[in-house]
Amino acid sequence: MPIWEGSGPGGHHRKDTLSFNSVLGETEYVELTILNVAGVKERRFKWRL
């Protein structure tokens, strides 16, 4: 289960950290989906490991 740490709700710019408490091993990528922010239905970010 990932751990999300950072600034509280609100504000224009946020800086947060998403940590994983287990080794990702054979994981090929991590994908973050953000829904319904600033009038945008969906934003996807994908990082290859």
C-alpha positions in Angstrom: 0.0 0.0 0.0 1.5 3.4 -1.0 2.0 6.2 1.5 1.1 9.7 0.5 2.7 12.6 2.5 2.6 16.3 1.9 0.7 19.5 2.1 -2.9 19.7 3.3 -6.0 20.3 1.1 -6.2 23.5 -1.0 -3.6 25.8 -2.4 -2.5 26.3 -6.0 0.8 24.5 -5.9 1.3 21.3 -4.0 4.4 19.3 -3.2 3.9 15.8 -2.0 5.7 12.4 -1.8 4.3 9.1 -2.8 6.2 6.2 -1.2 5.9 2.5 -1.6 6.6 0.3 1.5 7.6 -2.8 -0.5 10.1 -3.6 -3.2 8.5 -3.2 -6.6 10.6 -6.1 -7.9 9.5 -7.0 -11.4 7.2 -4.0 -11.7 7.7 -2.3 -15.1 6.1 1.0 -14.4 4.1 3.2 -12.0 1.0 5.1 -13.1 -0.7 7.9 -11.3 -4.2 9.0 -12.3 -5.6 12.3 -11.0 -9.4 12.7 -11.5 -11.5 15.9 -11.7 -9.0 18.7 -10.9 -9.3 22.2 -12.4 -12.0 21.1 -14.9 -9.9 18.3 -16.3 -11.6 14.9 -16.1 -8.5 12.8 -16.0 -4.7 13.2 -16.0 -2.3 10.3 -16.2 1.3 10.2 -15.4 3.4 7.1 -16.1 7.0 6.3 -15.1 9.0 3.4 -16.4 11.2 1.8 -13.7 
